[in-house]
Structure formats: structure tokens, C-alpha cells
């Protein structure tokens, strides 16, 4: 009710919060207080993160993930980034090769496109909004790329990796996962599709919990 909202707004002011939003778990986020923009630094660009936008749980973990991804890119020339969010890894990828970044959250993709433009990477980063779980990028569409980078939600990316395995030009895949079980399931699809799996790097960035992040690379002939 109004009294609760007023107390939350007062709390945001007292604790110097940049932004405080409210959700009942089903409906859209309701902004309670927006005192200044939320602007995480994703390497060479500052992104104005929309309400509900996704971030890695720690800056240190994010830096390790970014380094691990870049170290596994090889000589990538055309990159498609799936489940890109607001661009945690996109702009670093764009330093290496042109990137098509895709996510189902229109607000995050818009923030990414704006940030890339302000950084001077607008010509190397293109974006698209698409629900990759319901409508994965098809093998015929993936054939415009030689490298795929994906950081799916805990449910994994089964439908999408099936299309990646069927794409003839994709020679290298770098996959980030916060769920080792779905990572293993999706990795099996890639291996059955002709990819070889390199050693997996675990990253413990969820303090005081059993959760674990991991990064894996897959390649096939020419990758």
C-alpha cells in the first residue's frame, strides 16, 4: 500500500540507494525510488542498467569470467553472443571481432546498444531481441558466424545448442553456466555434434552457497 511504498522510498534515501524497485514476483517491476542511474562498468563502456537488469554477483568473478572467455576465443572473426544481457561480455568481445548480441530483454538490449554507440563500438556491435528458449537462432542463421558465446540462465540452452551443433560454419563455442548439471547436458549435445571439449574452468563466485559458475570451450575442425 502507499504507506509501505513511502517507507521503502525513505529507506532508499537513508541508505543512499541508487534505485529501489518492487515486484510481486509475477508482474512488472515498479520503481519505488530512482535517485541516480545504475551504471556498471563493463570494461571499456558504462551501461545504464535498466530495472531488473542482470549483473554477475561480484566484480572479481565478472573479471575472471571475461578473461576466461577472451582466452578461449582463438582467432574468432564473426561472433554471435547469445543471452547477452546488457553487455557484460559484449564490448570486450567486440574488441576482438564484430558481435551480434541477442537477448530476450528489450530494455537490456537497448541499454547495450546505447552503451556500445557511446563507446564508439556501434559499428562492431549489432543487437537483436529474441527469446532464445522459445525461438532459438536456427542453424541457417548461425551459419553467418564462426564463434558462438553463450551465458544462458540456470535452465541451460538445450534448444539453442542443438542448433549450434547443426550449424556448419560454427567452429568454436564458449559457454558460461551457473548450473553444472545443465552445462553437462548441453555440452553432451555439442560433443555429439562433433565438437571437442577443452578443460572446464570452475569459478566460485557465489559466497556462502553451493552454487558454482563454470566456463567451457568447444571446438571442431578449423576452430
Protein Blocks (a to p, Z undefined) as FASTA:
>chain_A
ZZlmmmmmmmmmmnopabdcddehlaccddfbdfbccdddehjaccdddehiacdfbfkl
mmmmmmmmmmmnmjafbdcdehklnolmmmmmmmmoccddddfblklmmmmmmmmmmnop
mmmpccddddfklmccdfklmmmpcbdcddddfkopmkmmmmmmmpmklmbdcdddfbfk
lmmmmmmmmmmnopacdddddddfbghiabdcdddddddehZZ
